[in-house]
Amino acid sequence: MSPLLLNTLQFLGGFALLLGGAEFLVRGASRLALRLNISPVVIGLTVVAFGTSLPELLVSLIANLQGDQTAQLAIGNVVGSNIANLGLILGVVSVLSPMPVERQLLYREYPIMLAVSLVFWGMAWDGTISRLEGGLLTAGILAFTAYSYVTVRELPPEEQLEAVEFTEEVLDVEKDGTPLGILRNLVLVLIGIVALVTGSNWLVDSAQFIARHFGVSELIIGLSLVALGTSLPELATSAVAAVRKEEDIAIGNLVGSNLFNMLAIVGIVALVKPLPAPLTMRTLDFPVMMVVAVLPLLLVLPRPHVMRRWNGAVMLAIYLGYNWWIYNAGRLPG
């Protein structure tokens, strides 16, 4: 078997382990949390949000710890995931079905995401996100989680119930307090952790080989292939929400994922070890991230607040054009 084929299979296997591991971990941890009488709303804001972002976190952490050019894969994964969430996923879902957007999302969470995006870009401007900046971002995710909890508690009872039912149905979260059930869920958590760590290592190692084989940088692989793969949980969640006509959850999931990527993932990774941010990203990747963040807001601000099919097509075209450009530009490692 050729080295390229072997590494391609390892790359795909790494994705499979990441997605399966995140699923097992979220299910097991959510059920254990219910056993401890933790509110499903809190579970959704903590266990579920953190669990579905673990693939990005572990891939970025391992890549950054390896250092050298591989560290570029870490920040590429985060920026690329943010671009994929709003360019690809929002684009595809909106093309399939027009997406009404809740007014409170436009005027509350969305501006927070834009502000954090600017801060993230500013922190990366000098080429490195320091431990201090990582600590500030980590504090930001704690503050945002607390804010989200208070906000959810202030929603009308019927909207709280809708969010809880969606979490329980999509994740198959059920309370099982028997000793066998507790043991089963602990095993799910353990399997999930092992699969996530193994999958992250496979993915990073094979991504290095593939990048060098095709003469592109690890940054480009992180911005495109790795970012696409680690965004698959968000794609699944948003698609299910759209099919159920719960568009506010679908779009809210993407906004929340972008916030979590910047605050939690970049924060934790930089806190462990300063995160390099290639200067080439200042003139292309970060501006594209900001464009795909600002454009949906501009498109849906006119009443009624709806992300129409042609709006989704525009977002999708930007995403595809960006990926075409970074591959054909043939940038060297920066």
Buried (B, 14 or more C-beta within 10 A) or exposed (E): EEEEEEBBEBBBBBBEBBBBBBBBBBBBBBBBBBBEEBBBBBBBBBBBBBBBBBBBBBBBBBBBBBEEBBBBBBBBBBBBBBBBBBBBBBBBBBBEBBBBBBEEBBEEBBEBBBEBBEBBBEBBBEEBBBBEBBBBBBEBBEEBBEBBBEEBEEBEEEEBEBBBEBBBEBBEBEBBEEEEBBEEBBEBBEBBBBBBBBBBBBBBBBBBBBBBEEEBBBBBBBBBBBBBBBBBBBBBBBBBBBEBEBBBBBBBBBBBBBBBBBBBBBBBBBBEBBBBBBEBBBEBBBEBBBBBBBBBBEBBEEEEBBBBBEBBBBBBEBBEEBBEEBBEEEBEBB
